[in-house]
Amino acid sequence: GAVVSQHPSRVICKSGTSVKIECRSLDFQATTMFWYRQFPKQSLMLMATSNEGSKATYEQGVEKDKFLINHASLTLSTLTVTSAHPEDSSFYICSASTAGRDEETQYFGPGTRLLVL
Amino acid sequence: AQKITQTQPGMFVQEKEAVTLDCTYDTSDPSYGLFWYKQPSSGEMIFLIYQGSYDQQNATEGRYSLNFQKARKSANLVISASQLGDSAMYFCAMRVTNAGKSTFGDGTTLTVKP
């Protein structure tokens, strides 16, 4: 099946710094990428949907200026957590899908565990 | 708006037995897809099975089968011959055709006992 990579897998940073997470589709072109946040033992919460070459669509309650998303190519999307604070500590997962096939599942990256001290 | 309900926060099953994980959904759209994912403790989301709203037959993938009852709006996952490695969190999800994004349930934590 299709492969999506995410980097880094784990990051620890100081409060106030910015952290960039990369999501790459390795063997297919992803027209759409999704960014999720997940707290322990909870469901995935969609943060934003990004389409290549256009601005991301953010879900209600997600701060656009805090969670910057860039989808510069059909294989790469980045999520930057700006001025991170301890409450931003979470598990962030990206997924990618191709257009035109609704039976096509979203392919998930392995996730990034962010810990803000 | 779409909604997915998984009413079982936790389930236990004996190794080698079958188990059913419940999922009900709500949507007014006639065309949609239903998905099940497995999330082990490592965090990765593993796609298990897909059912389209117009599919006449229930989907099957190895030990996984989806009991699709459209009139009841339910899409239960059946795992046959449970293995210790099946212990994980399981999510039911729905995506309306052409909508792009998926809606996830709260998940069910399955524990397989030896």
Interface residues (C-beta under 8 A of the other chain):
Chain A: G1 T32 F34 Q38 K41 Q42 S43 L44 L46 T49 F91 I93 S95 S97 D102 E103 T105 Q106 Y107 F108 P110 G111 R113
Chain B: S31 G33 F35 Y37 S42 G43 E44 M45 I46 F47 Y50 G52 M89 F91 R95 T97 N98 G100 K101 S102 F104 G105 D106 G107 T109
